[in-house]
Amino acid sequence: MPATADTSLHRWLTTARWMLHAPRRRWRRVVRHGLLPFFHVHRQAEIEGDGRLDVAAGVCIGRSARLVVGDGHRLSLARGVWIGDDCELFAAPEVRIGSRTSLQSRSQILGQVSMGSGCVCAANLYVSSGSHRFFDEPHLPVRVQDRRAAARPSFANSRAVSIGDDCWIGINVVILPGVTIGRGCVVGANSVVRSDAPPYSVIGGAPASVLKTRLNFAPPSRIEAREDLHIPYFYSGFQQLGVSEDADDTCARERGGWVAGDRFCLALDVRPADVVDLEIDATHAGTIEHGARIFKVARGRNRLSIPAAPGHWNLLEFNWSYGGGDAAREGALVVLCAAVRTQRTTGTTP
């Protein structure tokens, strides 16, 4: 990890050396992606492709790291992300890395991968959403089968990989296509993960299996931001850590709640017929989308009654959009409380 002694001046000098190594090509990438005020990149790192690259403040990119974003694809690195030496990130179509997540040396993140905030990943991590075809026509070479499969209109060889917030992944771990690793999981060294891991599981082995749990993940019917024991149930998309290596890692609320991003997720004891009462504080008017419905949000405190549409592991996913510009993006929405209201039906006994 970067030392606390790294100053902003040192980062500027390092970035300048990176650009001077190949000035014309690298300057075009800096201008295209708006990187100059924000990132710390080693002079031997490479950023390739004409796709969309979103880089937030405090991102560090190590020696000989390679970031590839092809045309029409997207790579997003949130605040304080640390990419170690010799890492490769290849977005096809999208790779998203959450704030304060670190990837140590020689890790590879390939394809369609989402990794949450605050994850700690040891060296030689391999995550890919794609694999080779070898059973379609087994008499043919693998490369021929790959090419034929890719040419078919219905072919989809990428199965998205999702890794939740606050995960610790050991050295030499392989995570296979289609896997979802829940929030708070610990993955033991040398594991091969080929199936989903529930939130707060400790898994290990080849293939990996659940060995024990970090805590009893049992979503309640009501959660409040002021309660530390409810932190796991503000499941994802919230700023629950500082945003730089110099920040205090204690969980600090803002305006009495958790700052939410454009996409956030809550874990509640909910059923499809229930209603969720969501208490929020917004600095700008906007909308929240859940399921197939859109709800208007006024500036200031709001209480929204939202019919529940639970998804995987009974989680509730929300999308937030607002009228403020990029300068007002951070801290625009704070979630204070969420409670389940059961819709009971009454009738007569025959």
KEMI-736476 format. One line per 4 residues: number of its first residue (from 0); their letters; for each residue x, y, z of C-alpha. Coordinates in Angstrom, 3 decimals. Layout:
N
NUM	A	X:Y:Z ~ ...
END
This chain:
350
0	MPAT	0.000:0.000:0.000 ~ 1.165:3.577:-0.556 ~ 2.967:5.129:2.373 ~ 1.373:7.967:4.305
4	ADTS	4.495:10.025:3.526 ~ 3.487:10.209:-0.159 ~ 2.648:13.874:-0.666 ~ 0.552:15.459:-3.393
8	LHRW	3.777:16.993:-4.795 ~ 5.351:13.550:-5.090 ~ 2.288:12.300:-6.926 ~ 2.399:15.193:-9.362
12	LTTA	6.077:14.532:-10.065 ~ 5.464:10.822:-10.589 ~ 2.609:11.542:-12.982 ~ 4.759:14.037:-14.880
16	RWML	7.498:11.403:-15.298 ~ 4.891:8.962:-16.631 ~ 3.768:11.459:-19.269 ~ 7.322:12.380:-20.287
20	HAPR	8.099:8.725:-20.994 ~ 5.762:8.884:-24.044 ~ 4.476:12.456:-24.060 ~ 2.184:12.643:-27.071
24	RRWR	0.370:9.341:-26.594 ~ -0.006:9.640:-22.827 ~ -1.026:13.306:-22.888 ~ -3.913:12.383:-25.227
28	RVVR	-5.108:9.802:-22.699 ~ -4.863:12.265:-19.793 ~ -6.867:14.901:-21.664 ~ -9.440:12.400:-22.952
32	HGLL	-10.180:10.941:-19.532 ~ -9.634:14.049:-17.379 ~ -7.042:12.306:-15.217 ~ -4.442:14.953:-14.491
36	PFFH	-5.738:16.424:-11.187 ~ -6.546:13.092:-9.655 ~ -4.284:10.141:-10.177 ~ -0.874:8.827:-9.196
40	VHRQ	0.536:6.586:-11.923 ~ 3.912:4.949:-12.269 ~ 5.865:6.003:-15.383 ~ 5.938:2.393:-16.646
44	AEIE	2.164:1.897:-16.391 ~ 0.057:1.779:-19.555 ~ -3.498:2.950:-20.271 ~ -4.814:1.702:-23.609
48	GDGR	-7.965:1.925:-25.694 ~ -10.604:4.482:-26.669 ~ -13.345:3.440:-24.235 ~ -14.601:5.315:-21.189
52	LDVA	-12.256:5.519:-18.197 ~ -13.649:7.038:-14.980 ~ -10.963:7.751:-12.374 ~ -11.722:9.427:-9.037
56	AGVC	-9.374:11.283:-6.698 ~ -6.620:9.388:-4.905 ~ -6.326:6.483:-7.359 ~ -2.824:4.929:-7.527
60	IGRS	-1.606:2.820:-10.464 ~ 1.587:0.829:-9.949 ~ 4.633:-0.063:-12.033 ~ 3.941:-1.945:-15.291
64	ARLV	0.203:-2.034:-14.588 ~ -1.918:-2.253:-17.748 ~ -5.430:-0.824:-18.079 ~ -7.273:-1.673:-21.306
68	VGDG	-10.635:-0.097:-22.191 ~ -11.771:-0.790:-25.734 ~ -14.152:1.334:-27.740 ~ -17.654:1.156:-26.215
72	HRLS	-16.376:-0.337:-22.958 ~ -15.951:1.235:-19.509 ~ -13.514:1.035:-16.589 ~ -14.431:2.822:-13.338
76	LARG	-11.986:3.305:-10.457 ~ -13.535:4.964:-7.390 ~ -11.762:7.115:-4.793 ~ -8.618:5.739:-3.236
80	VWIG	-8.369:2.583:-5.374 ~ -4.886:1.044:-5.304 ~ -3.714:-0.940:-8.365 ~ -0.426:-2.728:-7.605
84	DDCE	2.579:-3.470:-9.813 ~ 2.079:-5.660:-12.902 ~ -1.719:-5.764:-12.564 ~ -3.957:-6.016:-15.635
88	LFAA	-7.506:-4.631:-15.862 ~ -9.271:-5.441:-19.127 ~ -12.827:-4.067:-19.361 ~ -15.143:-5.957:-21.724
92	PEVR	-17.693:-4.505:-21.436 ~ -17.234:-3.053:-17.937 ~ -15.027:-3.294:-14.854 ~ -15.964:-1.331:-11.713
96	IGSR	-13.722:-1.117:-8.628 ~ -15.167:0.471:-5.461 ~ -13.536:3.057:-3.203 ~ -10.546:2.112:-1.020
100	TSLQ	-10.219:-1.311:-2.662 ~ -6.659:-2.538:-3.195 ~ -5.343:-5.022:-5.764 ~ -1.857:-6.244:-4.989
104	SRSQ	0.807:-7.213:-7.531 ~ 0.103:-9.366:-10.600 ~ -3.675:-9.424:-10.187 ~ -5.860:-9.724:-13.291
108	ILGQ	-9.454:-8.471:-13.572 ~ -10.905:-9.338:-16.969 ~ -14.254:-8.875:-18.692 ~ -17.416:-7.889:-16.850
112	VSMG	-16.492:-7.578:-13.177 ~ -17.823:-5.460:-10.317 ~ -15.836:-5.203:-7.080 ~ -17.178:-3.303:-4.055
116	SGCV	-15.631:-0.818:-1.669 ~ -13.033:-1.527:0.985 ~ -11.889:-4.869:-0.410 ~ -8.387:-6.109:0.407
120	CAAN	-7.000:-8.386:-2.316 ~ -3.664:-10.182:-2.054 ~ -1.293:-10.813:-4.959 ~ -2.039:-13.005:-7.996
124	LYVS	-5.820:-12.663:-7.874 ~ -7.444:-13.829:-11.122 ~ -11.055:-12.845:-11.892 ~ -12.632:-13.348:-15.304
128	SGSH	-16.177:-13.292:-16.650 ~ -15.231:-15.309:-19.728 ~ -13.836:-18.722:-20.553 ~ -12.857:-20.789:-23.583
132	RFFD	-15.200:-23.118:-25.467 ~ -14.069:-26.730:-25.541 ~ -17.267:-28.846:-25.450 ~ -19.176:-27.347:-28.412
136	EPHL	-17.242:-29.328:-31.032 ~ -14.571:-31.139:-29.026 ~ -12.878:-32.560:-32.124 ~ -11.858:-29.012:-33.093
140	PVRV	-9.075:-26.927:-31.530 ~ -10.184:-24.673:-28.679 ~ -9.339:-21.497:-30.621 ~ -11.552:-22.614:-33.526
144	QDRR	-14.457:-23.320:-31.155 ~ -13.994:-19.883:-29.560 ~ -14.093:-18.173:-32.955 ~ -17.163:-20.062:-34.146
148	AAAR	-19.033:-19.442:-30.898 ~ -18.273:-15.705:-31.000 ~ -19.665:-15.492:-34.541 ~ -23.095:-16.804:-33.541
152	PSFA	-25.656:-14.025:-32.861 ~ -26.984:-15.675:-29.682 ~ -23.542:-16.284:-28.226 ~ -22.785:-14.757:-24.833
156	NSRA	-19.564:-16.118:-23.387 ~ -19.368:-13.530:-20.597 ~ -21.037:-14.208:-17.247 ~ -20.676:-11.241:-14.914
160	VSIG	-18.701:-11.587:-11.678 ~ -19.720:-9.567:-8.609 ~ -17.639:-9.138:-5.435 ~ -19.269:-7.276:-2.541
164	DDCW	-17.952:-4.597:-0.194 ~ -15.504:-5.374:2.623 ~ -14.134:-8.650:1.236 ~ -10.677:-10.008:2.032
168	IGIN	-9.287:-12.217:-0.740 ~ -6.113:-14.208:-0.126 ~ -3.124:-14.856:-2.367 ~ -3.418:-16.937:-5.579
172	VVIL	-7.236:-16.958:-5.639 ~ -9.157:-17.726:-8.851 ~ -12.768:-16.539:-9.234 ~ -14.627:-18.118:-12.148
176	PGVT	-17.317:-16.646:-14.462 ~ -20.809:-16.040:-13.076 ~ -19.801:-16.026:-9.393 ~ -21.281:-13.613:-6.854
180	IGRG	-19.327:-13.156:-3.617 ~ -21.401:-11.475:-0.934 ~ -20.430:-8.565:1.248 ~ -17.910:-9.213:3.989
184	CVVG	-16.603:-12.548:2.698 ~ -13.118:-13.897:3.391 ~ -11.599:-16.099:0.676 ~ -8.688:-18.294:1.731
188	ANSV	-5.385:-18.450:-0.131 ~ -5.161:-20.691:-3.230 ~ -8.954:-21.059:-3.479 ~ -10.846:-21.661:-6.723
192	VRSD	-14.287:-20.068:-6.381 ~ -16.826:-21.477:-8.820 ~ -20.123:-20.933:-6.933 ~ -21.741:-18.062:-5.023
196	APPY	-20.602:-17.217:-1.475 ~ -23.303:-15.821:0.871 ~ -22.586:-12.555:2.738 ~ -20.020:-12.747:5.542
200	SVIG	-18.915:-16.289:4.670 ~ -15.396:-17.585:5.184 ~ -14.647:-19.838:2.214 ~ -11.660:-21.820:1.047
204	GAPA	-10.490:-24.780:-0.991 ~ -10.448:-25.924:-4.605 ~ -13.324:-25.832:-5.263 ~ -14.097:-23.367:-2.487
208	SVLK	-16.781:-24.128:0.066 ~ -18.131:-22.341:3.136 ~ -15.957:-23.088:6.183 ~ -17.654:-20.764:8.683
212	TRLN	-19.234:-17.307:8.912 ~ -17.909:-13.949:10.155 ~ -21.282:-13.057:11.629 ~ -24.882:-14.220:11.562
216	FAPP	-26.135:-12.246:8.567 ~ -29.823:-11.897:9.431 ~ -31.375:-8.737:7.962 ~ -33.881:-7.121:10.344
220	SRIE	-37.155:-5.435:9.384 ~ -35.766:-2.008:10.340 ~ -32.278:-0.541:9.968 ~ -30.917:2.800:11.157
224	ARED	-27.716:4.485:10.071 ~ -26.844:5.500:13.640 ~ -26.594:1.845:14.750 ~ -23.166:0.248:14.188
228	LHIP	-24.709:-3.228:14.306 ~ -26.777:-2.297:11.253 ~ -23.748:-1.433:9.082 ~ -23.789:-4.830:7.248
232	YFYS	-27.393:-4.211:6.147 ~ -26.567:-0.932:4.451 ~ -25.267:-3.487:2.043 ~ -23.528:-1.685:-0.807
236	GFQQ	-23.131:1.661:-2.524 ~ -22.496:3.625:0.700 ~ -19.461:5.627:1.774 ~ -18.600:3.845:5.023
240	LGVS	-14.827:4.403:4.966 ~ -12.538:7.389:4.466 ~ -11.617:8.080:0.867 ~ -7.808:8.237:1.096
244	EDAD	-4.992:6.416:2.858 ~ -4.616:9.421:5.165 ~ -8.259:9.351:6.271 ~ -9.524:7.986:9.551
248	DTCA	-11.044:4.568:8.868 ~ -13.682:4.930:11.578 ~ -17.211:4.808:10.188 ~ -18.326:8.442:10.054
252	RERG	-21.897:9.400:9.177 ~ -22.893:12.574:7.379 ~ -26.060:14.478:8.247 ~ -27.009:11.554:10.472
256	GWVA	-26.849:8.866:7.809 ~ -24.780:7.035:5.199 ~ -23.822:8.833:1.990 ~ -25.206:6.858:-0.955
260	GDRF	-23.875:6.592:-4.483 ~ -25.834:6.469:-7.727 ~ -26.562:2.797:-7.029 ~ -27.087:1.418:-3.539
264	CLAL	-28.473:-1.716:-1.940 ~ -30.191:-2.494:1.376 ~ -30.654:-5.832:3.148 ~ -33.977:-6.164:4.969
268	DVRP	-36.302:-8.934:6.100 ~ -38.735:-8.277:3.290 ~ -41.214:-10.089:1.047 ~ -42.476:-9.054:-2.384
272	ADVV	-45.850:-7.885:-1.009 ~ -44.256:-5.585:1.605 ~ -43.629:-1.845:1.505 ~ -40.318:-0.222:2.488
276	DLEI	-40.453:3.161:4.210 ~ -37.187:4.880:3.246 ~ -36.029:7.986:5.122 ~ -33.480:10.079:3.237
280	DATH	-31.897:13.532:3.120 ~ -31.141:15.024:-0.313 ~ -29.226:18.186:-1.180 ~ -30.910:18.302:-4.622
284	AGTI	-34.242:17.217:-6.007 ~ -34.080:13.981:-7.975 ~ -35.560:10.528:-8.349 ~ -35.071:7.065:-6.852
288	EHGA	-35.810:4.014:-8.958 ~ -36.634:0.620:-7.458 ~ -37.973:-2.295:-9.417 ~ -40.011:-0.858:-12.267
292	RIFK	-41.081:2.295:-10.379 ~ -39.636:5.795:-10.082 ~ -40.207:8.011:-7.034 ~ -39.663:11.766:-6.860
296	VARG	-37.292:13.113:-4.203 ~ -37.574:16.701:-2.961 ~ -34.675:18.682:-1.557 ~ -34.259:18.065:2.178
300	RNRL	-35.762:15.266:4.295 ~ -38.025:12.764:2.542 ~ -39.947:9.672:3.539 ~ -40.767:7.422:0.611
304	SIPA	-43.106:4.430:0.714 ~ -41.753:2.007:-1.871 ~ -43.288:-1.378:-2.808 ~ -40.556:-3.958:-2.278
308	APGH	-38.978:-5.735:-5.245 ~ -36.341:-7.978:-3.628 ~ -33.652:-9.569:-5.765 ~ -30.773:-11.979:-5.198
312	WNLL	-30.423:-12.910:-1.493 ~ -33.575:-10.808:-0.915 ~ -31.576:-7.598:-1.408 ~ -33.212:-4.307:-2.424
316	EFNW	-31.466:-2.352:-5.190 ~ -32.009:1.371:-5.788 ~ -30.845:3.844:-8.447 ~ -30.502:7.526:-7.506
320	SYGG	-30.386:10.427:-9.969 ~ -30.610:14.149:-9.319 ~ -30.454:17.603:-10.851 ~ -27.104:18.686:-9.386
324	GDAA	-23.941:18.811:-11.494 ~ -20.757:16.828:-10.950 ~ -19.548:19.330:-8.347 ~ -22.570:18.496:-6.178
328	REGA	-22.391:14.722:-6.725 ~ -20.627:13.691:-3.510 ~ -22.916:13.612:-0.500 ~ -26.028:14.505:-2.506
332	LVVL	-28.075:11.692:-0.913 ~ -27.928:10.365:2.652 ~ -29.955:7.333:3.776 ~ -31.085:7.616:7.404
336	CAAV	-33.409:4.704:7.996 ~ -35.360:1.946:6.242 ~ -38.244:-0.067:7.676 ~ -40.454:-2.830:6.303
340	RTQR	-44.195:-2.394:6.526 ~ -46.079:-5.644:5.934 ~ -49.171:-5.352:3.798 ~ -51.637:-7.611:5.569
344	TTGT	-54.805:-8.898:3.945 ~ -57.981:-9.572:5.877 ~ -60.844:-11.883:5.072 ~ -63.610:-14.006:6.595
348	TP	-63.200:-17.595:7.651 ~ -65.373:-19.912:5.576
END
